[in-house]
Amino acid sequence: MRILTTYSDRDGKVRFASFGQTLLEDMRPMGVGNPLAIVSRTDETIVTEAARLLEAVGYTGFANFDIKVDPRDGSHYFFEINTRLGRSNYYVTAGGNNVARWLMDDLVLGRPLPEGLTVARGESLYTVAPKAILLDYIRDDALRREVRGLYALGRDADPLDYPAEKSLRRRLYPLVFAFRQWKTCRAAMADKRAREKAAEDLEGAGATADHRTKGTASGKDDEHVASASPELPLADGLAACAKAAS
């Protein structure tokens, strides 16, 4: 998943763009799909394509794109556009570009905006997830090293952890939130890995069944495959059984 935030001025000209890679999404029922961690990136092609779309329709204000990248060939697909700032827009500020300044200068203070299109290029990590959870979730070694490096350089930013906050209750909230995320993510990851293992076991069972002769009674094989993992979704289980029987 990739994320792109843009700002178009009152004349419909795209003046700012900030691109990033989503590392982890919210797993809670009320927050599914919202990024919990974003690392800054640059992609001139995606920015150019988004700007062409926005300017063609005369769009003004902030826009937030969700983009999917095919890991097989690197091709990208625009999944949706939100006609507002995203919930995780602090990743833009973390990279050195406060979103409020663009809006204020253009529409409130009447200050001239920088000429042309400003593309955010700062290296930063936006995260509202516990560090251990994030590093455990990332399976790509190079990406994990990059994230560790951003932590080491102090280029990580958690908008919930605000040092100037004086209220004890609000100072404690980030800890409570992190604990909840820890429990949710741990449970979700454990469930995901259990399902992956169950799917591998079913695939192995199916392959074994394929090598058996037609004269072998298939009823017990089907029963074994269907009961290999009670956590596997019914549709997946049925598909695996059909594969084993074919």
KEKE-3310 file (N, C-alpha, C; in steps of 0.2 Angstrom, whole numbers, plus 5000, padded with zeros to 4 digits):
npx = (5004:5002:5003:4997:4997:4990:4990:4979:4978:4968:4965:4965:4977:4989:5000:5007:5014:5015:5022:5021:5025:5014:5016:5010:4994:4979:4971:4960:4942:4935:4944:4950:4960:4966:4981:4994:5008:5019:5032:5042:5042:5047:5040:5040:5032:5020:5015:5015:5005:4994:4992:4989:4976:4969:4970:4964:4951:4948:4950:4951:4960:4964:4969:4968:4976:4974:4985:4989:5002:5008:5017:5024:5028:5029:5020:5008:4992:4979:4969:4959:4952:4952:4942:4949:4960:4969:4967:4979:4987:4998:5009:5014:5017:5027:5037:5042:5033:5021:5004:4994:5000:5000:4986:4983:4991:4987:4973:4969:4978:4983:4996:5009:5011:5025:5033:5028:5027:5029:5037:5037:5052:5058:5066:5057:5048:5032:5022:5010:5011:5017:5035:5041:5031:5029:5042:5042:5031:5036:5042:5052:5069:5077:5069:5066:5078:5079:5069:5073:5085:5079:5073:5084:5090:5082:5071:5058:5041:5027:5011:5003:5010:5014:5026:5023:5011:5002:4992:4989:4981:4980:4993:4995:4987:4993:5001:4991:4984:4995:4996:4984:4985:4996:4990:4980:4987:4996:4987:4981:4991:4996:4985:4984:4996:4994:4984:4990:4999:4990:4985:4996:4997:4985:4987:4998:4992:4983:4991:4997:4986:4983:4993:4989:4981:4967:4960:4960:4951:4943:4936:4940:4952:4947:4940:4951:4957:4948:4947:4959:4962:4952:4951:4952:4944:4927:4925:4938:4942:4933:4937:4950:4947:4940:4950:4959:4951:4950)
npy = (4994:5011:5029:5045:5062:5077:5095:5107:5123:5138:5140:5128:5122:5110:5111:5105:5089:5074:5059:5041:5025:5013:5004:4997:4993:4998:4985:4984:4982:4994:5002:4997:4997:5010:5018:5013:5015:5024:5026:5038:5042:5044:5047:5051:5048:5043:5055:5064:5058:5059:5073:5077:5071:5078:5092:5091:5090:5101:5102:5107:5111:5099:5082:5065:5050:5032:5020:5005:4994:4982:4968:4960:4966:4979:4988:5001:5005:5016:5016:5023:5039:5051:5065:5074:5078:5063:5052:5049:5060:5066:5061:5068:5081:5075:5073:5086:5095:5105:5103:5112:5124:5126:5127:5139:5149:5150:5152:5159:5169:5174:5173:5171:5156:5144:5143:5133:5115:5108:5095:5083:5078:5073:5062:5051:5043:5040:5034:5026:5015:5002:5000:4988:4979:4984:4982:4968:4965:4969:4960:4961:4962:4972:4983:4983:4986:4999:5005:5003:5011:5024:5025:5025:5037:5046:5050:5047:5049:5051:5057:5056:5056:5069:5080:5092:5092:5094:5088:5074:5064:5064:5062:5049:5043:5039:5028:5019:5017:5012:4999:4993:4992:4984:4972:4969:4968:4958:4947:4947:4945:4932:4925:4926:4920:4907:4904:4904:4894:4883:4884:4880:4867:4861:4862:4854:4842:4841:4839:4827:4819:4820:4812:4799:4784:4782:4772:4772:4775:4790:4796:4797:4804:4816:4820:4821:4832:4842:4844:4849:4862:4870:4884:4889:4898:4894:4894:4893:4881:4872:4874:4869:4856:4852:4853:4843:4832:4831)
npz = (5000:4996:5000:4996:4998:4993:4989:4982:4975:4976:4963:4957:4954:4957:4971:4981:4986:4995:4998:5003:5010:5016:5031:5041:5045:5054:5064:5072:5073:5071:5065:5054:5040:5041:5041:5052:5053:5043:5031:5024:5006:4989:4973:4957:4946:4950:4957:4947:4939:4948:4949:4936:4935:4945:4942:4929:4933:4940:4953:4970:4986:4999:4995:4997:4992:4990:4986:4977:4975:4964:4969:4960:4948:4951:4946:4948:4955:4957:4970:4978:4981:4993:4998:5006:5020:5026:5039:5045:5042:5048:5045:5034:5041:5049:5040:5038:5033:5037:5036:5039:5036:5022:5019:5027:5022:5009:5009:5020:5025:5013:5008:4996:4988:4986:4971:4957:4959:4975:4981:4994:5002:5013:5025:5035:5048:5052:5065:5075:5082:5093:5094:5094:5089:5076:5070:5071:5063:5050:5037:5027:5025:5022:5022:5036:5041:5037:5044:5057:5056:5055:5067:5075:5071:5076:5069:5069:5072:5083:5084:5095:5106:5114:5120:5126:5132:5146:5154:5165:5162:5148:5145:5149:5140:5127:5131:5135:5123:5115:5122:5119:5105:5105:5110:5101:5088:5091:5093:5080:5071:5076:5073:5059:5055:5060:5051:5039:5040:5042:5029:5022:5026:5022:5008:5007:5010:5000:4989:4992:4991:4978:4972:4975:4970:4960:4965:4979:4993:4995:5005:5018:5016:5012:5023:5032:5027:5028:5041:5045:5050:5060:5061:5048:5035:5030:5016:5011:5016:5009:4996:4997:5000:4988:4979:4984:4981:4968)
capx = (5000:5006:4998:4999:4993:4991:4986:4978:4977:4961:4964:4965:4984:4992:5006:5011:5013:5019:5021:5023:5023:5011:5020:5006:4987:4975:4968:4954:4936:4933:4949:4953:4962:4969:4988:4997:5015:5021:5038:5041:5045:5046:5038:5038:5027:5013:5014:5013:4998:4988:4992:4986:4969:4966:4970:4959:4944:4948:4950:4954:4960:4968:4966:4972:4975:4977:4987:4991:5008:5009:5024:5026:5031:5030:5015:5004:4985:4975:4963:4953:4954:4948:4942:4950:4966:4968:4967:4986:4991:5003:5016:5016:5021:5033:5042:5044:5029:5015:4998:4990:5003:4997:4979:4983:4994:4983:4966:4967:4983:4984:5003:5011:5014:5031:5032:5028:5025:5033:5037:5041:5058:5062:5066:5054:5044:5026:5020:5007:5011:5023:5040:5042:5025:5031:5048:5040:5027:5039:5046:5057:5075:5080:5064:5066:5084:5078:5065:5078:5089:5075:5072:5091:5092:5077:5067:5051:5036:5021:5008:4999:5015:5016:5029:5021:5005:5002:4987:4991:4976:4982:5000:4995:4983:4998:5003:4985:4983:5000:4995:4978:4987:5000:4986:4976:4991:4998:4982:4979:4997:4996:4979:4986:5002:4991:4980:4995:5002:4985:4984:5001:4996:4980:4990:5002:4988:4980:4997:4997:4980:4984:4997:4986:4978:4959:4957:4961:4945:4944:4932:4945:4957:4943:4939:4957:4959:4943:4947:4966:4962:4945:4951:4952:4937:4924:4926:4945:4942:4929:4941:4955:4944:4939:4957:4961:4947:4950)
capy = (5000:5018:5034:5051:5068:5083:5101:5111:5130:5140:5140:5121:5120:5106:5115:5101:5082:5070:5052:5037:5018:5011:4998:4993:4996:4996:4979:4985:4982:5001:5006:4993:5001:5016:5017:5014:5017:5026:5028:5043:5040:5049:5043:5056:5046:5043:5062:5067:5056:5061:5080:5077:5070:5083:5098:5090:5091:5108:5100:5112:5109:5093:5076:5059:5044:5026:5017:4998:4992:4975:4966:4955:4969:4986:4992:5004:5006:5021:5012:5027:5046:5054:5072:5077:5075:5057:5052:5048:5065:5068:5058:5074:5085:5072:5074:5093:5100:5106:5103:5118:5130:5127:5130:5145:5154:5151:5154:5164:5174:5176:5173:5168:5149:5142:5142:5126:5109:5106:5087:5082:5073:5072:5055:5051:5038:5041:5028:5026:5008:5000:4999:4980:4977:4987:4978:4961:4964:4970:4954:4962:4963:4979:4988:4983:4990:5006:5008:5004:5017:5030:5026:5027:5044:5050:5053:5044:5054:5049:5063:5055:5057:5076:5082:5099:5090:5094:5084:5068:5059:5064:5060:5042:5040:5035:5021:5015:5016:5007:4993:4991:4990:4978:4966:4968:4966:4952:4942:4947:4942:4925:4922:4926:4915:4901:4902:4903:4887:4879:4883:4876:4860:4859:4862:4848:4836:4840:4836:4820:4816:4820:4807:4793:4781:4783:4766:4773:4778:4797:4799:4798:4810:4823:4821:4824:4839:4847:4845:4851:4868:4873:4891:4891:4900:4889:4894:4891:4874:4869:4875:4864:4849:4851:4852:4836:4827:4831)
capz = (5000:4996:5002:4993:5000:4989:4990:4976:4977:4974:4955:4954:4953:4962:4973:4985:4986:5000:4996:5008:5010:5022:5034:5045:5045:5060:5064:5076:5069:5070:5062:5048:5034:5043:5042:5059:5052:5036:5030:5018:5000:4983:4966:4953:4941:4954:4959:4940:4937:4952:4948:4930:4937:4950:4938:4924:4935:4943:4961:4975:4993:5000:4993:5000:4988:4992:4980:4978:4971:4963:4970:4955:4943:4953:4943:4953:4954:4961:4973:4979:4983:4999:4996:5013:5023:5029:5047:5046:5038:5052:5041:5030:5045:5052:5035:5038:5029:5041:5031:5040:5033:5015:5019:5030:5017:5002:5009:5026:5025:5007:5006:4989:4989:4983:4964:4955:4963:4980:4983:5000:5001:5020:5027:5041:5050:5056:5068:5081:5084:5097:5090:5094:5085:5069:5068:5071:5057:5044:5035:5022:5029:5020:5025:5043:5043:5036:5049:5063:5055:5056:5074:5078:5070:5079:5063:5070:5075:5085:5086:5101:5111:5114:5126:5129:5135:5154:5157:5166:5158:5141:5144:5149:5134:5122:5134:5135:5116:5113:5125:5115:5099:5106:5111:5095:5083:5092:5091:5073:5068:5078:5069:5052:5054:5060:5045:5034:5042:5040:5022:5019:5028:5017:5002:5007:5011:4994:4985:4994:4989:4970:4970:4977:4965:4961:4969:4986:4996:4996:5010:5024:5014:5012:5030:5035:5024:5030:5048:5046:5054:5061:5060:5041:5033:5027:5009:5009:5017:5004:4990:4998:4999:4981:4976:4986:4978:4960)
cpx = (5004:5000:5001:4994:4995:4987:4985:4976:4970:4960:4965:4972:4987:4999:5010:5009:5017:5017:5024:5021:5020:5014:5015:4999:4983:4971:4962:4948:4934:4938:4953:4954:4966:4977:4990:5005:5016:5028:5038:5045:5044:5045:5036:5032:5020:5011:5011:5006:4992:4987:4988:4978:4966:4965:4965:4952:4943:4947:4954:4955:4964:4965:4971:4971:4978:4979:4990:4997:5008:5016:5027:5030:5032:5025:5011:4997:4982:4969:4957:4956:4949:4948:4943:4957:4964:4969:4975:4990:4997:5010:5018:5020:5027:5039:5045:5039:5022:5009:4994:4993:5000:4990:4979:4986:4990:4976:4964:4972:4985:4991:5004:5013:5020:5029:5032:5025:5030:5032:5041:5046:5061:5061:5063:5050:5038:5024:5016:5006:5017:5029:5041:5037:5027:5036:5046:5036:5031:5044:5052:5063:5077:5075:5065:5073:5083:5074:5069:5082:5085:5074:5079:5092:5087:5072:5060:5047:5029:5017:5004:5004:5018:5019:5027:5014:5006:4997:4989:4987:4979:4989:5000:4991:4988:5000:4997:4984:4988:4999:4989:4981:4992:4995:4982:4981:4994:4993:4981:4985:4997:4991:4981:4991:4999:4987:4985:4998:4997:4984:4990:5000:4991:4983:4994:4998:4985:4985:4997:4992:4980:4988:4995:4982:4970:4956:4957:4954:4947:4940:4936:4949:4953:4942:4945:4958:4954:4944:4954:4966:4955:4945:4951:4945:4934:4925:4933:4945:4938:4933:4947:4953:4943:4945:4960:4958:4948:4956)
cpy = (5006:5023:5041:5057:5074:5089:5105:5118:5132:5140:5133:5118:5116:5109:5110:5094:5079:5063:5047:5030:5016:5004:4994:4997:4994:4990:4979:4985:4989:5005:5003:4997:5007:5014:5018:5017:5018:5028:5033:5040:5045:5045:5049:5054:5046:5050:5065:5065:5058:5069:5081:5076:5076:5090:5097:5091:5097:5107:5106:5109:5102:5087:5070:5053:5038:5022:5010:4997:4984:4973:4962:4960:4977:4990:4995:5005:5011:5017:5017:5034:5049:5062:5076:5075:5068:5057:5052:5054:5068:5066:5064:5079:5082:5073:5081:5098:5100:5107:5110:5124:5131:5130:5137:5150:5155:5154:5159:5170:5177:5177:5169:5161:5148:5141:5135:5121:5107:5099:5086:5077:5071:5064:5055:5045:5040:5035:5030:5019:5006:4998:4991:4977:4978:4983:4971:4960:4964:4964:4955:4965:4970:4984:4988:4987:4997:5009:5008:5010:5024:5031:5028:5034:5049:5053:5050:5049:5051:5055:5062:5056:5064:5078:5088:5098:5090:5090:5077:5062:5058:5062:5052:5039:5036:5028:5016:5012:5011:5000:4990:4988:4984:4971:4964:4965:4960:4946:4941:4943:4934:4922:4921:4921:4908:4899:4901:4896:4882:4878:4879:4868:4857:4858:4855:4842:4835:4837:4829:4816:4815:4814:4800:4791:4782:4777:4767:4777:4785:4800:4801:4804:4816:4825:4824:4831:4844:4849:4847:4857:4871:4880:4894:4893:4895:4888:4891:4883:4870:4869:4869:4857:4847:4849:4845:4831:4826:4827)
cpz = (5000:4998:4999:4996:4996:4991:4984:4978:4974:4967:4953:4952:4958:4964:4978:4985:4991:4999:5001:5007:5017:5025:5038:5046:5052:5059:5068:5071:5067:5066:5056:5042:5035:5044:5050:5058:5044:5036:5023:5012:4994:4977:4962:4948:4944:4955:4952:4938:4941:4951:4941:4931:4940:4946:4932:4926:4939:4951:4965:4982:4993:4997:4996:4995:4991:4986:4981:4973:4970:4964:4965:4950:4945:4950:4949:4951:4959:4964:4975:4981:4988:4998:5003:5015:5026:5036:5049:5043:5042:5049:5037:5035:5048:5047:5034:5034:5033:5036:5033:5037:5026:5015:5022:5025:5011:5004:5015:5026:5019:5005:5000:4991:4985:4975:4962:4960:4968:4982:4989:4999:5008:5021:5034:5042:5054:5059:5074:5084:5088:5092:5089:5089:5078:5067:5067:5064:5051:5042:5030:5026:5028:5023:5033:5045:5042:5041:5056:5062:5057:5064:5078:5077:5073:5074:5063:5074:5077:5088:5092:5107:5111:5120:5130:5133:5143:5157:5158:5162:5151:5140:5145:5144:5129:5125:5134:5128:5113:5116:5121:5109:5099:5106:5104:5089:5084:5091:5084:5069:5070:5074:5062:5051:5055:5054:5039:5034:5040:5033:5019:5020:5023:5010:5001:5007:5004:4989:4986:4991:4981:4968:4972:4971:4966:4965:4976:4988:4998:5002:5016:5022:5015:5019:5034:5033:5027:5037:5050:5051:5054:5061:5053:5039:5029:5019:5007:5011:5012:4998:4991:4997:4992:4977:4977:4983:4971:4958)
residu = (MET:ARG:ILE:LEU:THR:THR:TYR:SER:ASP:ARG:ASP:GLY:LYS:VAL:ARG:PHE:ALA:SER:PHE:GLY:GLN:THR:LEU:LEU:GLU:ASP:MET:ARG:PRO:MET:GLY:VAL:GLY:ASN:PRO:LEU:ALA:ILE:VAL:SER:ARG:THR:ASP:GLU:THR:ILE:VAL:THR:GLU:ALA:ALA:ARG:LEU:LEU:GLU:ALA:VAL:GLY:TYR:THR:GLY:PHE:ALA:ASN:PHE:ASP:ILE:LYS:VAL:ASP:PRO:ARG:ASP:GLY:SER:HIS:TYR:PHE:PHE:GLU:ILE:ASN:THR:ARG:LEU:GLY:ARG:SER:ASN:TYR:TYR:VAL:THR:ALA:GLY:GLY:ASN:ASN:VAL:ALA:ARG:TRP:LEU:MET:ASP:ASP:LEU:VAL:LEU:GLY:ARG:PRO:LEU:PRO:GLU:GLY:LEU:THR:VAL:ALA:ARG:GLY:GLU:SER:LEU:TYR:THR:VAL:ALA:PRO:LYS:ALA:ILE:LEU:LEU:ASP:TYR:ILE:ARG:ASP:ASP:ALA:LEU:ARG:ARG:GLU:VAL:ARG:GLY:LEU:TYR:ALA:LEU:GLY:ARG:ASP:ALA:ASP:PRO:LEU:ASP:TYR:PRO:ALA:GLU:LYS:SER:LEU:ARG:ARG:ARG:LEU:TYR:PRO:LEU:VAL:PHE:ALA:PHE:ARG:GLN:TRP:LYS:THR:CYS:ARG:ALA:ALA:MET:ALA:ASP:LYS:ARG:ALA:ARG:GLU:LYS:ALA:ALA:GLU:ASP:LEU:GLU:GLY:ALA:GLY:ALA:THR:ALA:ASP:HIS:ARG:THR:LYS:GLY:THR:ALA:SER:GLY:LYS:ASP:ASP:GLU:HIS:VAL:ALA:SER:ALA:SER:PRO:GLU:LEU:PRO:LEU:ALA:ASP:GLY:LEU:ALA:ALA:CYS:ALA:LYS:ALA:ALA:SER)
# end
